[in-house]
């Protein structure tokens, strides 16, 4: 007896598309069920018309459903199949690859004439659903593809159990509607993706030549091209007209791209203007994939940091109660993506200086100036008889043999400022105040070693301590003025999510883009564009059965 998949291979080759006028006789559900029961063989995989079908995944579904057909032989099943096919046809709107969803085969097999053909079609629809559901609910790629500094765990979801439950309870439409992330930002990015795909289909926009600044006067021959470029995204009206003029349009473009809105079309603004619509499509798709990997619910009260935008939001009951600028890691010290809880606040924190900073940055200065530690309130913790290292022969030490533990004492010059938010995580990243305030006025605020500096540390500390009647603005200032290090645990830890959104839609409906500071978008977009993206379940299945000669696109290893 042939296996189900061997049978499918034969059936696909034998299929012909029935004429539109031809009437296909109804097929018995019992006969289809018998074919499913007879032909299904567990723990095998096969190539069907050049595509992979995962029998061990599919067989779990049919075993739980008693080998009944799920997509045909009854009006409810037919409606379910129509809903699924519409969802599969629209899968590309989510920025995921669709070439493993069996769309071509399903077109060829849409009119089965025998129970065996119907069983083959049923299996393909089931497999397509499992892949589609995993893509939308858990991401088209494994978390490994998001990079080594992705620190958010994947939420559990079993598409097989979900499908069987929906089949039994008649809730398949609800299941389909629940797969994509429920966040409003995700839906807005879906609309943005569609818009930029349409722009690309119309031919996109002309690149602005040259690298030198474009001057906003008629003497610059590139001004006409600039106006056409701005019109393509709606910054100028049709024909390049704008009530606010060219300067207002450039400034608005700069604001929505995280640039200094100075109205000058210099190198950085030119680089953003010359990003093609295809590049924007890929950028939006990368951000949609990240949304599929974050928690589906952040909570009633939480803090989010967008490292790409260098901003923080404190959200309570669905409303942004506090928004501020932050400083994030420079490209050489990227701020990781993570989920944690702010568990405590430290007033007047000391700074335990990481060995990497002590040896790479401070040691060269100490070799030039042995008084550097004393001048910056930095103590050598394991040298009590010489706390500022004034008797140390610094030139004899290197990164390899540096034995000292350095700590900057609390005070106005401390690099952590006056407030530190404790949020235990495996990256040892935290939020803190800073004595250097000028950086917050810059458009580009990626200058730290990975930790996050707060523009208004006192304000967020007060928000976090709202539940404690003993703390308010005045008592916080008193604690700081005392000069002593004080650690205050929060009565209720607050979730914090440090994320990375290089494309987002603001409350006015305008699409914003940010520089890919850490180079994360390119690899992610590349992996998403590769064919045959497999769900995490399929990836586990391949590892389990050891299919030879195949490698998962977009996954590590």
N, C-alpha and C positions, 0 to 999 in steps of 0.2 A: 504494500500500500504506500502510495506516495505521501510525503509530508505535505502539510498545508502549503508551505512555501514553494515546494517543487510544483505543486498543483497550480499555484498562482502564476508561476513563471510560464507554464504551458498555456494557461488561460489568457494571459496578457497577449501572448503571441497570436492567439486564435480569435481575439476579440475583433469585431467589426462594429462600427457605429451604426446603429439602426437608423433608417430614414425617419424623418420627423413624423411622417404619417403612419408609420408602422405601429401597430398596437402590440405591446408586450404583455403576454398573459401573466396574471398574478401568480406569484410563487408562494408556495406553502412555507410558513414559518417553521413548521416541524421538519420539513425537508432541508431547509437551510441549516437548522439547528443540528440535524444529523450530520451534515457535511462538516460543520464546525467541530462537532464532537469527534468525528472520525479522523479528520485531517490534521487537527491541531497537535503539534508535537512540541513539548516544552524544551527549553534550554537549547534552542537552535536559532540561527539567524541566516538570512539568505538575501541575495541581491535580487530585487524584483524590478525588471525593466530598468536596471541601472541604479536602483535606489535600495536602501537598506530597510528591511522590516524587522522589528525586534519581537521575536516570537515569545520570549520569556516574559516580556512586559504585557503583550497582548493576551497571552494565554491566562495570565492572572485575572484579567478582566472577564474573559468568557467563563472561566471556571467559577468565579464568584456569581456570574449571571446565569449559571446553569446552562451555558452554551446556547442561550437564546440569541437570535439576531438583534442587534441594537439599533440598526439604521434602516430597516426595511420590513416588509411583510405585515405592517399595520399602519394606520393613519398617524398614530403618535410617533412611531419610528420614522416615518417619512418626514414629518414636520421637524423632528430632531435632526435628521440628515440635512434638510434644507437650511436650518439654523447654523449647523456646523459648516456647511459648504460656504455660506455667506461670510462666516467669520474667517475661514481659511483664505478666501479670495481677498479679504481686507487685511490679512496679516502684515503685508508689507507696509501698511500705514503706521505700524509700530516700530518700523526701522529694523525689522529682523529679516533674515534670509528665509525664503519660502520654498527653496528647491528641494527640501526634504519633507514637504507636506503632501507629496503625491498628487499634486494638482493635475498633472498631465495624465497620469494613470487613471485617476478618478474620472476625468473627461472621457477617456477611452472605455471605461467600464461603467458608464452611467446607465446602461440599459441591459442588465444581465438577463439571460434567457434560460439559464439552468440553475438549479440549486447550488452547484459547485461554483459557478460564476458569481452568484449572489454572495456566497460565503467569502469568496476572495474580495469582493467589493466591501463587505462588512469589515473584514480585517483591516483593509487599507484605511477606511474611515476611522476605525478605532485607533490605529497606529498614528494617523494624522492628528487626531484629537490629543493623544498623549503628548506628542511632540509640541503641538501648539500650546497646550495648557502649561507645560513645563516652561516654555519660552516666556510666556506672559507672566506667570506666577512666580517663577524662580530665576528668570533671566535666560537669555539665549546662550550665554556662555557660563562656564564655571567661574567661581569666585577667583580662581587662580589667574584668570585672564584680566582681572581688574588691577593686578599689580601686587607686589609683596607688601605694600603698606596699606592694604585694604583690611581694616580691622572690624568689619561688621559681619556677624555670623548670618548664615542663611536660615530663614524661617522654614519649618518643615511643611511639606505639602505632598500628598500622594495623589497624582492625577488619576490613577487606577481606581482607588477607593472613591474619589469624588465622582467619577463617571458612573460607577455602579450605583452609588447612592442617588444621583440625579435621575438615572434611568428608572430606578424603583419608585421614586417619589414624584416623578413628573416635574422636576425642577431644573431641567437642563438649561433653559433660557437664563435662569438666575445664575447657574454655575458659569455660563459663558460671560455674563455681565460682571462676575466677581473676579475674573482672572487678572485683568490688568490692574496696576496699582491704583488705589482709590484717591490718590492725591490730585488736587486741582491742577497743580503744576504739570503733572504728567499729561492730563488732557489738553492743557494749553500747548504743550510741546508737540503733541500729535497734530494739532492744527498748524503749528509753525512748520513742522516737517512737510505737511501737505503743501503749504504755501511756497516753500523754497524748492520743492520738487517741481511745482508748476512754473516757477521762474526759470529753473534750469531747462525744462522742456521747451520753453519759449526762446531759448538761446542764451539766457543769462544776461550778463552785462559786459561792456567793453572794459578792458583793463586800462588803467591810467598809466601812460608811459613815463619813463624817467624816474629818478630817485630823489631829485631835488624838490624842495617845497613848491607846491602849486600856489601861486598868488591869486587872490580873488579879485582880479581886475582883467579887463579885456585884452591886456597886453600879453597875458599868458595863453598860448594857443591850446593848452590842455583844459581850459576852463569849461569849454563846451562838453568835453568828455566827462569831466567831474560832475557837471549838472545832470547829464544823462545817467550817470552812475547813482547819484543821490535820488533821482526820480524813480529808479528801478525798485527801490525799497520804500518809496513814499515819503522821503525826506523833503523832496521838492515835488510840486504838482506836475501835471502833464505839460510837456514842453519845457520843463526846467524852471517854472515860475514858482515863487514862494512869497507870501506876504511878508515874511520875516527876512527874505533875501538869502543869499548864499551863506553869509556868516552864520545866521541862525540855524540853517540846515546843517552846516558842518558841526556846529557846537552840539546840536541834538544828536547827530551821529556819534560824536565823540563820547557823549554822556552814556549812550546806550552800548558803547563798546569798552567802557571802563577806562577811557583816556582822559587826560586833562582837557577840559572843554575850553581851550584857548582860541579856537577858531582858526588855527593855523594847520594847513594840510602838509605836515612834515612827514618824516620817514615812518613813524609808527602809525599815523593816521592813514598814510598811503598803503601800508601793509594790510591794514584792516579793510580798506576800500577794495583792495585787489584780491581779497579772498573770494573765490568763485562760489556761486550758489551750490555747486556740487560739494565743495568743501564744507559749506554751512549745513548741507543735508547730512553729511557724515558726522559733523560735530553734534548736531541735534540727536542723531541716532545713538551716538556714544552716551549722551546724557540720559536718553530714554532707558538705555541698558542699565545705567547706574540706578535709576529710579526703581527698576525691577529688582534690585538687590538690597534696597533699604527697607526698614520695617514698614509695614502697611499702616501702622498707627504709631504716632510719636508720643501720644499721651495728652492729658489735659493741660499740663504745664511742662514746658521743655525749653531748652536752648539749642539753637542751631548756629553753626558757623559755616559760611560758604568760603572756603579757602581761596577759590579762584576769584571771588569778588572782594575778599578781605573785609567781610561784614559779619555782624552777629545780630541775631534776633532772639529776644526773650518772648515766648509765646505763652499766653494764659487764656484758656477757654476759647481758643480759636482766634484770638486777637493778639496782634503784635504789641506788647506792652512796652517794649524797649528795643531800639535799633541803634547800633553804633558801628563805627569803623573799628577795625582791628588790624594788627600787623601779623603776618603769617611768615612761614619759612621761605627762605630764598630758594632758587632753583637747585642749589647744591644741598639744601637741607629741607626737603619738602615736608610740609605739615601732612601727617597721615590722615586717612579717612578712618573714623572710629566712632563707636558708640560707647558711652560710659555714663556714670552718674556723678554729679557734683555732690560730694558728701560733706564737705567742710570748707570753712574759710579761715585762712591764716592771716592775721594782721601783723604787720612788721615782720615779714618772713626773712629768714636768712637765705642765702643762695649757696647751695652746695654745688660747686662748679664742676661740671663733667670733665673727666680726664681728657677728652678730646679737645675741649676748649682750652683747658689749662695748658696742654702741650703745644697745640697748633697756634694758638693766638697769644697766650700770656707769656709762655716761656721765651719766645723771641724778644718780647718787650723787657722781660726781666734781665735778659743778657745785656741789654743796652742800658737799663736803668734799674738797679737793685732796689730802689725805693718805690717801685711801681705798686707793690702790694699795699704798703702803708698809705700811699696817696689815695688808694681806692677802697680803704677799709676791708681789705682782703687778708684773712689770717691763714697761716699754715697750721692746720688742726693737729697734726701729728708732730709738732715741734713746739711744745709749750715754753721752752726756755728761749725761743727766738720766734715769737708768733708772726712777725712780718718778714721772716726770712732774710734779715739784714746781714747775717753772717754766712749765708749759703753761697757757695761758689757756683752760681747758676750756669756759667758756660760749660761746666763739665757734664750737665744733664741733657738728655735727648728724650724724644718721645718713647724710646724703648726702655729707658732706665729711670723714668721720672717717678719718685717714690712718695710725693707729697699729696696731701688732701687739702684742697683749698676751699675756703668758705668766705663769702662776702657777708659782713655783718649787716644787721638791719639798719635802715636809715635812709635818708633822702637820696643818697647816691646808689643804693642797692639796685641792681639790674631788674629785680622783680618788683620794684616799686614798693608800695605800702600794703598791697593786698594780693594774696594768691588764692586761687580757687583750686581746691584739691579734687581731683577726678582720677582715681587710680585706673591705669590702663597699661597694656603691655608695651606701649611706645614711650612711656614716661613723659608724655606731653601734658601740659596744663595751661590754664589761663592765668594771666597775672597783669598787674599794673606795670607801669614803666616811668622812669623819670624823664625819658626823652619823648616829649609830646609833639615835636615838630613833624615827625613822620606821618602822623595821622592826616595831615593836610595834603599829602601826596596822593595822586591817583593810583600809583603803583606802590603797594605797601608790603612787598614780599622781601623782608630784610632780616628776619630772625633766623635762629637755628632750628626752627620747627615748632617751638611753643608759640602761644597766641597772646599777644599784648593787647590790653583793653584800653580803649579810648576813655571810657567812663567806668572804671573799676568800682568806685564807691556806689554808683547807682545800681549796678547789677548786684553788688553785695547786699544792698538794702532790699532789693526785690527778693533775693533768695532767703533773707531772714524775716520776711513778712510774717511768717507763722509764729515767730518768737516775739512776744510783747516787750521783752527787755531790750530789743534792738530797734533803733531808728537812726535817722541821719545824725543826730546829736551824739548818741552813744557810740556809733561807729567812729566818729571823729575823736571822741574821747579815748577810745581804745587805741587809735593810731597815735594820738598825741602822747600817750603814756610811754611810747617807745619800746615797750616790751613785746616780745613775740607772744601772740595769743592765738590759740587754735580753738575755733568754735564749730562744733559739729552741727549740721543741719538736722532739724527734727524730721524732715522728710527729704531724702536725697532727690535731686532733680535730674532727669535724663538730659544728656547733652549729645548732640550728633554733630561731628565735624565732617562736613561733606565737601563735594567738589563739583560745582555746577558751572560749566563754561558756557552754557546756553540756558536761558530761563526767560519767562514771560512775566513782565511786571504787572502791577494791579491795573494799569491803564491798557493792558493788552498788547503792549509793545514788546517785540522780541529783543532780548539783550544778549550780547556775546561778550565773553571775556577771554583774554589771552590764556592759552593752555600753558600755564607757568611751568608745570612739571612734566610736560610731554606725555600725558596720559591718554589724550584723545586719539592720537594717531594709531597706536597699536590696537586700541579697543575698536576703533572704526574699521581697521584693517581686518580684524578677526570677525567682526560682524558681517563684513562684505564677502567673506569666503563662503564657499558652498558647503552644503550639508552640515550646518551647525547642529550639534546634538544636544539634547537636553541632559541635565545632570543624571537622570535615571538611565538614559541611553549610554552615557559615558561610563557609568558604573557597570552596565551590562556588558559593554565591550571589554572592560578590564576583566570581568568575571569569566567570559567565554573565550577571550583571547583570540579574536578574529585576526588572522594573519594579514599582513600587508596593508593595514588601514591605520590611519593616524587621525586623531581628533583635531580638527581645526579650532583654534582659539582656546585650547586648554594646555596646561603645563605638561611637560614631559614628552 
